[in-house]
Amino acid sequence: MSHIAAPAVRPLGVGILGAGPVTQAIHLPALARLRDILEVRHIMDVDPAVASSVASRVGSASSTSLEALLADPAVDIVAVCSPHQFHADQVIAACRAGKKAVLCEKPFAMNGEEAARIADASAATGVPILVGAMHTFDPGWLAAEQHWGDLPEQVHTIRSSIVLPPNARFEDFATEIITRPAPAKPDYSDIEVIKAMMQGGIMGLAIHDLPLVRRFTPDFGAVEVLQARHVRPFGYAVSLRTPTRVIELRAVMNSTWKPEWTFEAIGDDSALRIDFTPSYVQAGSAVATFSRGGETTTFGPYGHNGYEGEWRELAELASGGRRAPSAQALIDDLTFALAISEATVQNVAAGHLADTEKAGATA
Amino acid sequence: MSAYTVTATPQAEEAGAVALAVASLPATFGPAAEGREADVAVIAGEAGWTTEAARAVETGSRGILVVDPVPETTTQLAAAAEAAQAVVVLDLHWASNPALVGESGDPDARDAVRSALGTSSLMDSVATASPGTDPQRLLARHLAAVLAVSGQLHGVSVLRSGATGYTATGRLANGAPFTAQGVLTTARPAGVDIRLYTADGGVAVQVPDPDAAWPAEVRVTGAHGELLLPTLYESAHRCAWRRLKDHLGAGTQPDDLAGFARLTDLYATLAAT
C-alpha cells in the first residue's frame, strides 16, 4: 500500500449548502482531486437523511440549516448549491458570517436587485464571491483567452450549441447518487409550462456559456431576441442580435448518448471554436481551436475541467493569493442572462399566441 | 472519341469547373470543336438562366447542364425540354452532392433524415461561405440542400440577412423547429452542415463545397451507436455530369426541374415576407 504524505499546510475547510446531484456528482468528485488544498467539513441539506448520508461519504459534519453551517468554525469556504431562489440570501449570509470565500452556483441571483445586494455585501465584508460558471475556469477556455489577441473585436457571429443526454447518464458515471428529482411529464400545450422551460433553459443551461458570449459582445446591453423556440423534450433555439453581433443559441437535451458542447466565435477571417467536455465526469478540459488564414492552432485538452478550475481559484481567493473577480463583471454577466431570459420568454409567449390565432383562423 | 460534345459559357466553365468534370468522364463527354454545334450546353445559373436554357433546347442541344441556378420559375423550360426530349440537369452547389440522394438503394442522407423526421425535435443547419458572397444566393444553395434531404418545410421566414450572413426559421412537418443560419467567413470550411436531432440521437450531414472531391459525411446516431455512411469521393459537379450521362444514355428525363420548383416556390414565399 502506498504511503500518503500528510499535507504540510492544513487544507481549507469547505461547507456546502445543498446536497443534491450537482454536489454529489460534480463538486465532491472535483474536491476529491484537491485534497491537498481543500477538505469538505460540513454538508447542509434540508433533508436530514440526505445531509447525513452525503456527509458520511466525505467524513464531514452535517446539518439541516444555513445557520449551523455558517456557525461552523471549520468552514472557510461556503459553496451555495441550493435551488436558485435561495442563492442571494445565502451568499449574503455567508459573507456576513466572515467566511474566506463564497462559491455560488449559477445564476447567483434572479434579478438585478439581488445582484446589487450581493455586490454590496461582498464589498462591505471583503469576502470574495465566485460564480460557478465552470466554463470560464476551464483550462481550454483560459488558454483561448491568453491567445485570442484581437479576435473579440473581429467577431461578428457567436454560436453556442449544446447537445446532452439527461443528466442522470453522466451523474451515474461520476458517483452513486442518493436522491434524484422525479422526472417531470410536462404539458407542452400549456404556454406557462413552455415559458418556464424556456426560462429554465436560459438560466439553467445557456447560462453556462453566456459569460463566454458576453466576452465577444461589447454591446451586450443592446441585445434583441429575433426568435425563441422551445425544443422538446428540453432545449431551445434562440436567435439574438446586437448592433454588432449575431448570437445563435441551440440546445437539445434528448436521450442521446453522444454529448456535443461547442462554442464558436467567428469573424471574417478568424474564428475560435471550443469543444467542452460534458459536466459531471472528470473528462479533462475543453479543446480550443483557432482558425486563421487556413491554419488552425489547438490548445488542450488539459487534465482537469472547469469545476476543478473554479475550486482551485476559490482556494487561491480564500488564501489571499488572488484578487477577487470584479463584482461588476458578475453583475454584467447576470443582467445579460436575465435580459435574454426575459426577452426569450416574451418572444416564445408571443409566438404561441400567434400560432393559436392562426390555428383558430384555419380551423 | 467521346459520345457527346460539350460547350460552356465562360461563366459556367468557371462556376462549374466544367473542364475537370468533363475530363473525369472522358468516354462520354469531350469539348466541341470550335464553331461546331455541341450536344451539351453548359450555362451558368444566373438570373435569366431558364430563358437561356430554353434557347439551348430550341437550338437543338440534347443535354443542358445548369450550374448553381438561382430560384426561377421552370415551368416553361420543363415543357420545352419535354417536347424536345432534351435532358436538363441542374448542378446544385451542395444539393447535387452524391451523398445526399443516392442511387439504386444505396444508403444516403435523404433516407437517413426522412426516416428520423417522425421523432425529430430540431433541425439546425449552418451554411458557410466566404465574405462577399451574396447572402441570398447562399440561402438558396442552403435551402436546396435542406430540401433535398428533409422534404417539406413550413412557415419559413428570414429573421435577418446582411453582410455577415442570415438566419431563417421554419417548421418541420411534425412542428419541430427548423433553423438555417448563414455565416460569411473564411475561418470555417465552406459548406453546409445539417443536424437533425431526434428522441435518442439524430443525423448529421456535412456537405463540402464542390471545388474538390472531398466527401460529404453523413452520420446517424442512435441507440446502436454512430454509423458513418459510406463516403463518396465525388464532387457535386461530377455527380451532376454523371446523371446527365445516365439520362442521355437511357433517353430518360430527370426530375431536376420539378424538384427545383419546390425551392422556387419556397423562395417566393420568403420574398413575400
Chai-1 contact restraints between the chains, C-beta under 6 A:
chainA,res_idxA,chainB,res_idxB,connection_type,confidence,min_distance_angstrom,max_distance_angstrom,comment,restraint_id
A,H156,B,T164,contact,1.0,0.0,6.0,A-B,restraint_1
A,T157,B,V183,contact,1.0,0.0,6.0,A-B,restraint_2
A,L226,B,L159,contact,1.0,0.0,6.0,A-B,restraint_3
A,Q227,B,L159,contact,1.0,0.0,6.0,A-B,restraint_4
A,Q227,B,T169,contact,1.0,0.0,6.0,A-B,restraint_5
A,R229,B,P177,contact,1.0,0.0,6.0,A-B,restraint_6
A,V231,B,S121,contact,1.0,0.0,6.0,A-B,restraint_7
A,V231,B,L122,contact,1.0,0.0,6.0,A-B,restraint_8
A,R232,B,S121,contact,1.0,0.0,6.0,A-B,restraint_9
A,A237,B,P177,contact,1.0,0.0,6.0,A-B,restraint_10
A,A237,B,T179,contact,1.0,0.0,6.0,A-B,restraint_11
A,S239,B,L159,contact,1.0,0.0,6.0,A-B,restraint_12
A,S239,B,T167,contact,1.0,0.0,6.0,A-B,restraint_13
A,E248,B,Q181,contact,1.0,0.0,6.0,A-B,restraint_14
A,R250,B,D124,contact,1.0,0.0,6.0,A-B,restraint_15
A,V252,B,L122,contact,1.0,0.0,6.0,A-B,restraint_16
A,V252,B,Y197,contact,1.0,0.0,6.0,A-B,restraint_17
A,N254,B,A199,contact,1.0,0.0,6.0,A-B,restraint_18
A,S255,B,A199,contact,1.0,0.0,6.0,A-B,restraint_19
A,S255,B,D200,contact,1.0,0.0,6.0,A-B,restraint_20
A,T256,B,D200,contact,1.0,0.0,6.0,A-B,restraint_21
A,T256,B,G201,contact,1.0,0.0,6.0,A-B,restraint_22
A,K258,B,T221,contact,1.0,0.0,6.0,A-B,restraint_23
A,I266,B,V183,contact,1.0,0.0,6.0,A-B,restraint_24
A,I266,B,T185,contact,1.0,0.0,6.0,A-B,restraint_25
A,D268,B,P131,contact,1.0,0.0,6.0,A-B,restraint_26
A,D268,B,T185,contact,1.0,0.0,6.0,A-B,restraint_27
A,D269,B,T186,contact,1.0,0.0,6.0,A-B,restraint_28
A,D269,B,A187,contact,1.0,0.0,6.0,A-B,restraint_29
A,S270,B,A187,contact,1.0,0.0,6.0,A-B,restraint_30
A,A271,B,A187,contact,1.0,0.0,6.0,A-B,restraint_31
A,S291,B,A187,contact,1.0,0.0,6.0,A-B,restraint_32
